[in-house]
Amino acid sequence: MLSKNEASLWGSWKRASELLRARIVEEISAETGLSDPDFGVLTRVVEDGGGAMRQNHLAESMGYHRSRLSHHVSRMEERGLVTRRQSGDGVEVVVTDEGRELVALARPIHAAAVRRYLLDPLTTDEQRALGVVLDKLISPKDPNR
């Protein structure tokens, strides 16, 4: 069982992360119609893959099970945001012109929202400290060492 202070910290973490993400996603969606997963797929493929990316690599980069990503990409295909093509022994997700236009529109909205809700309320020192803490949480040391 968590102590009162531990439970409070956990609750604050959850509320802050959920609220910030929801605000940012809401702004992107309101202006572009892109959902959070849509934006994630498009930005990864455009930035990491230059416009095409292996579907299994994309799933891994998003932390999605392959079938979950496949279903989502199918919905994006129906909306004309991406296509898929065979590539060797796998499948590549390819961003369409419409997908490129929407992600180009969404990027500055995303950047402005991240600044407004995450960065602007913090001092430069607090931003650095938060970065250190988040890096520790992303790559924790093995507790058995």
Backbone torsions as a table, in degrees:
resi	resn	phi	psi	omega
1	MET	NA	140.7	179.5
2	LEU	-78.8	145.9	173.6
3	SER	-69.2	170.0	179.5
4	LYS	-59.4	-45.3	179.5
5	ASN	-65.4	-41.0	178.9
6	GLU	-64.7	-43.5	178.9
7	ALA	-63.8	-38.9	178.6
8	SER	-64.4	-44.3	179.0
9	LEU	-63.5	-43.8	178.7
10	TRP	-61.1	-44.9	179.4
11	GLY	-62.8	-41.6	178.2
12	SER	-64.1	-42.1	177.6
13	TRP	-58.6	-49.6	-178.6
14	LYS	-61.6	-48.2	-178.8
15	ARG	-61.6	-45.3	-178.8
16	ALA	-63.7	-48.5	-176.7
17	SER	-66.1	-41.5	179.6
18	GLU	-67.4	-42.8	-178.6
19	LEU	-66.6	-47.0	-179.7
20	LEU	-62.1	-46.4	179.9
21	ARG	-62.0	-43.7	-179.7
22	ALA	-62.5	-42.2	179.2
23	ARG	-62.4	-44.6	-178.2
24	ILE	-66.3	-46.1	179.3
25	VAL	-62.3	-40.7	-179.6
26	GLU	-60.5	-42.5	-179.8
27	GLU	-66.5	-43.1	178.8
28	ILE	-63.2	-46.5	-178.2
29	SER	-63.8	-41.3	-178.8
30	ALA	-62.3	-35.9	-176.1
31	GLU	-90.0	-26.9	-172.1
32	THR	-123.3	-19.8	-174.2
33	GLY	82.4	0.7	179.7
34	LEU	-81.5	136.0	172.2
35	SER	-81.2	171.2	176.8
36	ASP	-58.8	-47.7	177.7
37	PRO	-63.8	-36.0	176.5
38	ASP	-58.3	-50.3	-178.7
39	PHE	-61.0	-40.9	178.5
40	GLY	-61.9	-44.9	179.1
41	VAL	-63.7	-51.5	-175.4
42	LEU	-62.4	-45.0	-178.3
43	THR	-66.3	-40.2	-179.8
44	ARG	-64.9	-44.3	-177.7
45	VAL	-67.4	-42.7	-179.5
46	VAL	-68.9	-46.7	-175.6
47	GLU	-77.2	-47.5	-175.7
48	ASP	-85.3	-33.3	-174.2
49	GLY	-108.2	-3.3	-179.8
50	GLY	69.8	13.6	179.2
51	GLY	123.7	-13.2	177.7
52	ALA	-146.0	139.7	-179.8
53	MET	-149.4	142.6	176.2
54	ARG	-58.9	134.3	-176.0
55	GLN	-61.7	-38.5	-179.7
56	ASN	-68.3	-35.4	176.7
57	HIS	-67.7	-40.2	178.0
58	LEU	-62.3	-45.1	178.2
59	ALA	-59.1	-44.7	179.6
60	GLU	-63.0	-43.4	-177.8
61	SER	-66.0	-26.3	179.7
62	MET	-93.7	-7.8	-177.2
63	GLY	73.2	26.6	-178.9
64	TYR	-102.4	148.6	168.2
65	HIS	-68.9	147.1	-176.8
66	ARG	-55.9	-39.4	-178.3
67	SER	-68.8	-36.6	177.7
68	ARG	-61.8	-47.2	179.9
69	LEU	-64.1	-42.3	-179.1
70	SER	-57.7	-43.7	178.6
71	HIS	-64.5	-41.5	-179.5
72	HIS	-66.8	-43.5	178.8
73	VAL	-62.2	-35.3	176.3
74	SER	-60.7	-41.9	178.2
75	ARG	-66.7	-37.4	177.6
76	MET	-68.1	-34.9	175.9
77	GLU	-62.4	-43.4	179.4
78	GLU	-60.0	-29.6	-179.4
79	ARG	-91.6	-0.2	176.2
80	GLY	79.5	19.4	-178.4
81	LEU	-88.4	-29.9	-179.8
82	VAL	-144.2	164.4	168.4
83	THR	-131.4	169.7	174.8
84	ARG	-124.9	148.4	176.6
85	ARG	-142.6	150.0	175.0
86	GLN	-67.8	140.7	177.3
87	SER	-144.8	102.0	-177.6
88	GLY	61.0	-120.4	-178.5
89	ASP	-99.8	18.0	-178.4
90	GLY	-143.6	-165.5	-177.9
91	VAL	-125.7	138.1	174.7
92	GLU	-107.3	142.2	171.7
93	VAL	-95.8	129.1	-176.5
94	VAL	-121.4	129.0	179.3
95	VAL	-79.2	132.5	177.6
96	THR	-82.2	172.6	176.3
97	ASP	-59.4	-41.3	178.5
98	GLU	-63.1	-40.9	177.3
99	GLY	-63.0	-41.6	177.9
100	ARG	-62.6	-42.5	179.8
101	GLU	-62.4	-44.1	-178.6
102	LEU	-67.9	-40.9	179.6
103	VAL	-69.0	-34.1	176.2
104	ALA	-65.1	-36.7	176.1
105	LEU	-70.0	-37.3	-175.6
106	ALA	-75.6	-31.7	-175.0
107	ARG	-56.6	-50.2	179.4
108	PRO	-67.2	-29.6	175.7
109	ILE	-65.2	-45.2	178.0
110	HIS	-59.9	-49.1	-178.4
111	ALA	-60.2	-44.9	-179.2
112	ALA	-64.3	-40.9	-179.6
113	ALA	-68.1	-40.4	177.7
114	VAL	-61.9	-43.9	178.5
115	ARG	-62.3	-48.0	-176.2
116	ARG	-62.4	-45.3	-171.8
117	TYR	-94.3	-25.5	-177.2
118	LEU	-111.2	-48.8	-170.5
119	LEU	-86.6	-47.3	-175.8
120	ASP	-59.0	-36.6	179.1
121	PRO	-69.3	-12.5	-176.1
122	LEU	-107.3	147.6	171.0
123	THR	-73.7	167.3	177.0
124	THR	-58.7	-41.3	178.3
125	ASP	-64.1	-40.3	178.7
126	GLU	-66.5	-38.0	176.5
127	GLN	-61.3	-44.9	178.5
128	ARG	-62.0	-44.8	-179.5
129	ALA	-62.7	-42.1	177.9
130	LEU	-61.5	-41.7	177.3
131	GLY	-59.3	-42.0	178.5
132	VAL	-63.3	-46.3	-179.7
133	VAL	-62.1	-46.9	-178.8
134	LEU	-63.9	-38.7	176.2
135	ASP	-60.7	-39.4	177.9
136	LYS	-64.9	-38.6	-179.1
137	LEU	-72.2	-33.2	180.0
138	ILE	-71.8	-38.9	-176.6
139	SER	-124.3	68.8	-178.2
140	PRO	-69.3	151.8	174.7
141	LYS	-70.8	151.4	177.0
142	ASP	-67.8	117.8	-178.2
143	PRO	-66.7	-13.8	-178.9
144	ASN	-89.3	0.9	-179.1
145	ARG	-87.1	NA	NA
